[in-house]
């Protein structure tokens, strides 16, 4: 209910998910996905450049919160796991591959999680999405 109450009105600022627990961030992503379905004005954009602030990325759930906002604005949705991220590349979620993500303020400790981050980079590359570290 906390997450639904936070999302009762359109969000005006990013990073409102910061400070939520892992379980709450997962709920945030689910609400973002469901809320996204009510938005009829989604703009599909190919070859875009999206700047993603990685300051608050500490795990996969925070990555998906951040990428959703980078592409679709405050509280935006762009996947919740590797499979759904790959699905988003095909359209209907704000950005169509190919596009570029400029990752700013990267915590190299999170990126050193060889298993997940390596899989993430492979999914991005397979989906024709370029990841640039800034």
C-alpha positions, -999 to 999 in steps of 0.1 A, spaced: 0 0 0 29 23 7 40 21 -30 4 26 -43 0 56 -21 33 71 -33 20 67 -69 -15 81 -65 -6 112 -85 19 115 -114 54 119 -100 72 152 -106 107 143 -95 130 113 -100 145 90 -74 115 88 -52 123 51 -50 156 57 -34 155 46 2 130 19 -4 139 -17 7 146 -43 -19 111 -57 -15 96 -22 -19 117 -15 -50 103 -47 -65 68 -34 -57 77 0 -71 86 -17 -104 54 -37 -105 33 -5 -99 54 13 -125 46 -15 -150 9 -14 -142 7 24 -142 26 25 -175 -3 6 -191 -27 34 -183 -5 60 -202 -17 65 -238 8 91 -248 40 71 -247 64 83 -273 84 57 -292 119 69 -299 146 51 -319 183 62 -319 178 82 -287 204 90 -262 194 85 -225 214 98 -196 211 75 -166 223 86 -132 238 55 -116 244 72 -82 217 51 -65 222 18 -83 232 -9 -59 215 -40 -73 193 -51 -102 161 -36 -88 176 -2 -84 190 -5 -119 156 -10 -134 141 19 -113 169 41 -127 166 30 -164 128 34 -163 133 70 -152 161 77 -176 139 66 -205 103 75 -194 107 102 -167 99 100 -129 85 67 -119 89 54 -155 91 17 -164 115 -1 -187 117 -36 -175 122 -54 -142 146 -83 -152 167 -92 -181 139 -108 -201 115 -79 -197 143 -55 -205 149 -73 -238 112 -72 -245 111 -35 -240 137 -30 -268 110 -41 -293 87 -11 -287 58 -1 -266 78 11 -237 92 45 -248 125 36 -265 131 13 -294 165 -2 -301 189 9 -313 196 36 -287 224 47 -263 225 48 -225 251 71 -210 257 58 -175 269 86 -152 282 84 -117 289 47 -119 297 27 -87 323 3 -100 316 -20 -71 282 -28 -85 296 -32 -120 321 -56 -107 293 -81 -100 306 -101 -129 277 -124 -131 247 -101 -133 264 -71 -148 280 -92 -175 246 -107 -184 231 -72 -185 258 -60 -209 252 -90 -231 214 -83 -232 220 -47 -240 245 -56 -268 222 -83 -282 194 -57 -282 215 -32 -301 217 -9 -271 250 8 -266 261 14 -230 286 43 -225 303 51 -192 306 87 -184 
